[in-house]
Structures are given as structure tokens and as C-alpha cells.
Amino acid sequence: MVLKNTESTIAYRCPHCGSGILAMVGVFALSGDMIKLKCDCGHSELLIQKCGDGKIRLTVPCMFCPKPHQYVLSHAAFFDQSIYSIPCGMTGVDICFIGHKDEVLSALSDNEKQLLDMLKEAGYGDDASIADLLRDESDDDDETYYDDVNFTDNHIYDMVLFVVRELEADDKIVCRCTERGETGEYDIVCDRDEIYVSCSRCGARREIRCNGSMSTQAFLDIDSLILEGMFADE
């Protein structure tokens, strides 16, 4: 039997210099110590570590928040997806990309265009660069803004969002399409302290609170997500 050395490409954008940082990560490399993906500028690093249950913990620098975000991904999400994007819990802008090299490079390029579009919408000229955005962020001394502007608890929000993403990746979201033996097309919409999951094909929908309530804590342990209205008449 020939063992396949599964590997994925992972990339993030340095919040200090704006550079896109990319590396290959092999499944066997994760069986050892923590992997650190550092930017050449020396001011940021992404940490990758395999958990005892086989899942993968990431600590990802963020261009919008003063502290990095932590996420836990399944083995399938990290190695079996052609592209898996991880968003900042505050802004919804993707800050990390995992998957096939070409797909990751394309996502990183699209991310740069998105950031430049944000600059133009903010009133910068066509010659604006990501460095302009970073200078503006570093000039804001009120770090509590990042903690409070959108979500009551960014960490809980991130955890809920990635439970939803892992359920989607594992085909554990159920809607009317599922009952018909078809595959739903799911949209994930982020609001202040709530996440809305809906199927664009059948209209089934579920609202998930992202706070410290018992319902939120219970959601983090679910094995499947049933969208409400799945048994309603067409």
C-alpha cells in the first residue's frame, strides 16, 4: 500500500506590512511540534498545531483586530477542501486561506482587490495601497472599538461560525433539499451577534445567537444543523 502524503497550502496577509504569506503544510508534518508561518518583516506569524482529537488549531493574525483569532478546524476542512476561507469575526473579511495552491493564490489575489476596493470606498484614490489601510488602523488608539463594534463576544462568534462551516463541509446541514435527496445551497450571513444560515434553493432558514447564552453553548456541541421550515409546504 502506498501512503499519500496529503498536504494543503495555507496563506494569510500580514497585518503589519500587508504581504501575503504562503506555505505548504503536510499531514505528517502536523504530527510533530507546532508549525509557525512567519512573515519576512518579523512582525506577524500564523501558528498551526494538531489537537489531541485530530483537529487542527490555528492562531491567525488579523488586519482589522489588535489580537489574532483562534480557530479549530477538522482534518477534512484543512486537507480535503479545494479552498477554505477563514473570515475575521468583526468584519467578515477573509484573513486566511487553505486548500489547493492555485485556489489559495487566486483567493489571496481576490482578497487584495477586496481590500483595495474598501480603500476606494473610504475615499482613497486609485493609487491607494494596502499599506494605507494598515497605517489608518495603527493610528486608531481606541482598541476597545474592535471588541465592541459588531459582536458581543468575538471569540464566541468565531466558534459558532466555524461550527457552521464544519457542518457544511461534512454535509451535516439538513433542509428540504436534503429530504428530497438533493444538495442544498447554503448562505451564511453574519449580523451583529447572530449568524443566519439559509438555503437559497428551498428557503429553509436558521438563526443562531452568538453570545454566552445556554442556547449558544449547546449549539457548539451539535452534530447536525436542521434549518427551520424544512417541512413547510413548497
N, C-alpha and C positions, 0 to 999 in steps of 0.2 A: 504494500500500500504506500502511495506517495502522499506525504503530508504537504498541504498547500500553505505557504507562509502568507497568510492573509495580512493585508496592510491597507491603511487608509491615509489620505493626505489631509492634514489639518492646517488651517490658516486663521490668523487674526490680524487686526490692524492696531499698531502701536499707538496708545493714547498720548504719547509724548512727541513723536516725530511724524506720525501718520503713515509710516511704511507698512506694507503688507508683509507679514512674516509667515512663511510656509515651510512645512516639513512632512516627511513620510513617517508613519508610525506603524510598526509591525506588531502583530498579535503576540509574538513570542517576546518582543522587547518589553511588553507590558507586564510580563510575568516577573520582572525584576524590580528595581528601585523606581522611584518617581522620575518621570521624564520632564525636563524643563526646556521649553522652547523660548529662547531669549531673543530680543531684538538687538541688532548690532549697536544701537545707540546706548544700550546698557540700562535703560530706564523702565523696561517692562519685560515680563515673562509670563508665559502660559504654562500651567502645571497640569500634568496628566498622571493619574495614579489608579491602579486597579484595586477595587474594593474586594473584601473577603468573599462577597456573594457573586463575584464575577462581573459586576457592573463597573463602570468607569467614571471616576470623579474628575471633573475639570474645574480649574480656577482660571477664569478668563478676564484679562484686563479689559476695561470698558472706556470708550472715548467720551462717554457722557456722564459717568458716575465717578466719584472720587475713590471708590474702592472696587476691586474686581468682583465678579459674580461667580458663585459656585453652582455647578450643575452635576447631576448624576445621570448617566446615560446607560442604557442596556448595551450589551455586546453587539446586538443586531443593529441598533441605531448607529453605533460607531463604525462598524465594519461592513455592514450589508447594504447601506444606502448609497445610491449614486451621488446624492448631495443631501446634507443635513445641515440646516442653518439654525444658529442659536441667537435669539434676539436679546437685546437689553430689556430688562423688565420695565424700565421707566419710559423709554422712547419707542420701543417696538422695532428699532433699527437693528438689523443683524450685526453681531460683533464677532462671530466665529463660524467657520465653515468646515465641514468634514465630509469626505467622500472620495470619488474618483478625481484624479489630479486635474483633468481638463475641466470638469464641472466646478471644482473648487476655484480654479483660476478664473473661470467665467463669472462665478458668484462674487469673487473679490473685485473684479473689474466693474460689475454692476453696482457693487457697494460703493465704490469710489464715485461713480456717476450720481448715485443717490445722494451722497454727502455733498457733492458739488451743486446739485440741484437745491439742496437745503440752503446752501450759502447764497445762491441767487435769489431764492425766495426771501431771505433775510436782508436783501438789499445790496449784496456784494456784486461786483462787476463780473463780466465773463472771464476775466483773467484771475479770478479768485482761486486759491488753493486750499487743500485740507489744512495746511498749516494755519491759515487764517481762522478756521473754526477752532482749532486747538488753542490758539492764542486767546480767543474770546472766552473759552471755557476756563482757562487758567487764570483769567482776570477776575472771575467771579469768586469772591471770598466767602459768600454765604453757602457753605456746603450743605446746610440743612435743607436747602431748596431741592437738592437731588433726592433727599429722603422722603419729602412730603408732597412734592408737586402732583404726583399722579396716584400713587398707591399707598395704602395704609402700612403695608409691610412688603418691601420689595423682595425679601428673601422668600416669604410665603408665596408671593405671586409667581416668582421664578419656579418654585417647586410645583405649583399647580399647573403652570404652563407646560412643564416638561413631563408631568404625568400624562397630560392630554396628548402631547406629541408622541410619547412612547406607546400609548394605547393605540394611536393612529398607525404607528409604524408596525405594531404587532397585530393589526386588523382586529382590535378589540372594541371598536366603536360600533354600536348597533343602531340602525334606523330602519325605516320602512323598506329601503332598498335591500337591506340585509335579509329581511323576511322573505323577499321575492327572489333571493338567491343572486342578487346583483351587488355591485360595489358602489357605495355612496361616495359623493364628492364633498368633502368636509371643509368648511371655512372656519377659521379660528379668529375671532375678533376680540381685541383687548380694550377694555374700558377702565375707568379709574381703579376700582378694586374688584372687578368682575371680569370673567372670561366667558364669552359666548361661543358655543360650538353648534354649528348648524350644517345640515346637508342641503346643498344647493339643488339637488335633484328631487328630493321628496318633501323638503320643508321642515323636517323634524329638527328640534332645537333643544338646547340645554344651557342653562345659566349656572355658572359656578362662582361662588363667592370666594374671594382671596383675602381672608382675614384670619384672625385667631379663633374663630368660632368652632364649635364642635363639628358642624357640618363640613367645614373646610378640612379639619384634621381627619375626619372619616374618609373624605374623598381621596386623600393621599394614599390610602391603603386599598383602594378598589382594584378589581381585576378586569373590569369592563365598564364601558360608559354607554348607558342607554339614553338615547336622545328622546326627549318628551314629545308626545304626539305621534309616536311611531305606529300606533294602532288606530289613528284617526282616519276617517273616510277621505279618499282622494278628492 
